[in-house]
Amino acid sequence: MSTAATWVRELSPTLYWDTDPLQVDPALHLKSIVERVLERGHWADWQLLTSHVSSNELKELLPRLRVPPRELAFLEAYLGTTGAP
C-alpha cells in the first residue's frame, strides 16, 4: 500500500471488522470505502474521507454506489446534485 493510502488505517475499526485495513487500497476499493463510511461511519470518518477524496471522485462514484436512500440523499446534498429520475 502506498503512503498516500495510509489514511484508510485511520478510519474507525468497526468499518473494517471483516477485513484487514492494511489490505484496503483506495485506488482499488474506493467504492467500498465510500459505501462503508456512508452506511456505518462516524462523522470523523466522513471528514477523513472527504479530506482525501474529491467531490469529483464522489460524483463519479454516485451512480454505482449501493447505499440506502437516506445515505444517498446525504451524499447528493453534500455534492449539490439531484437524484436520478
PLY file of the C-alpha trace (Angstrom):
ply
format ascii 1.0
element vertex 85
property float x
property float y
property float z
element edge 84
property int vertex1
property int vertex2
end_header
0.00 0.00 0.00
1.27 3.44 -0.82
1.86 6.02 1.86
-0.89 8.11 0.32
-3.33 5.35 1.24
-2.40 5.19 4.91
-5.40 7.37 5.77
-7.61 4.28 5.47
-5.97 2.95 8.64
-7.31 5.99 10.49
-10.95 5.08 9.79
-13.00 3.61 12.64
-12.00 -0.02 13.27
-15.66 -1.06 13.12
-15.75 -0.21 9.41
-13.28 -2.98 8.66
-14.18 -5.59 11.25
-14.20 -8.21 8.49
-11.16 -7.07 6.52
-7.59 -6.13 7.31
-7.47 -2.35 6.74
-3.86 -2.72 5.65
-5.14 -4.60 2.59
-7.58 -1.84 1.60
-6.22 0.33 -1.20
-8.29 3.42 -2.01
-7.15 3.27 -5.62
-8.78 -0.15 -5.95
-11.50 -0.11 -3.28
-12.78 3.47 -3.20
-16.40 2.49 -3.87
-16.37 0.07 -0.96
-14.73 2.62 1.34
-17.32 5.27 0.50
-20.19 2.81 1.00
-18.88 1.71 4.39
-18.31 5.27 5.58
-21.78 6.36 4.45
-23.53 3.38 5.98
-21.61 2.78 9.21
-19.08 5.56 9.62
-18.85 8.29 12.19
-18.61 11.99 11.43
-14.81 11.79 11.85
-14.72 9.03 9.20
-16.70 11.24 6.80
-14.34 14.16 7.43
-11.32 11.93 6.85
-12.83 10.53 3.65
-13.67 13.95 2.23
-10.23 15.27 3.07
-8.72 12.59 0.80
-11.42 12.07 -1.83
-12.52 14.94 -4.05
-16.11 15.88 -4.78
-15.48 14.98 -8.41
-14.41 11.47 -7.42
-17.53 11.11 -5.28
-19.70 12.36 -8.16
-18.18 9.73 -10.45
-18.98 7.00 -7.91
-22.50 8.23 -7.15
-24.38 6.23 -9.83
-22.66 2.98 -8.81
-23.00 3.26 -5.03
-25.20 0.73 -3.29
-26.36 2.56 -0.18
-29.77 3.11 1.44
-31.85 6.10 0.24
-31.05 8.20 3.33
-27.30 7.91 2.81
-27.68 8.54 -0.91
-29.69 11.69 -0.20
-26.99 12.88 2.21
-24.29 12.41 -0.42
-26.38 14.12 -3.10
-26.98 17.08 -0.79
-23.27 17.25 0.02
-22.39 17.20 -3.67
-25.21 19.54 -4.69
-26.67 17.01 -7.11
-30.16 15.68 -7.55
-31.32 12.09 -7.60
-31.75 10.21 -10.83
-35.29 10.23 -12.28
0 1
1 2
2 3
3 4
4 5
5 6
6 7
7 8
8 9
9 10
10 11
11 12
12 13
13 14
14 15
15 16
16 17
17 18
18 19
19 20
20 21
21 22
22 23
23 24
24 25
25 26
26 27
27 28
28 29
29 30
30 31
31 32
32 33
33 34
34 35
35 36
36 37
37 38
38 39
39 40
40 41
41 42
42 43
43 44
44 45
45 46
46 47
47 48
48 49
49 50
50 51
51 52
52 53
53 54
54 55
55 56
56 57
57 58
58 59
59 60
60 61
61 62
62 63
63 64
64 65
65 66
66 67
67 68
68 69
69 70
70 71
71 72
72 73
73 74
74 75
75 76
76 77
77 78
78 79
79 80
80 81
81 82
82 83
83 84
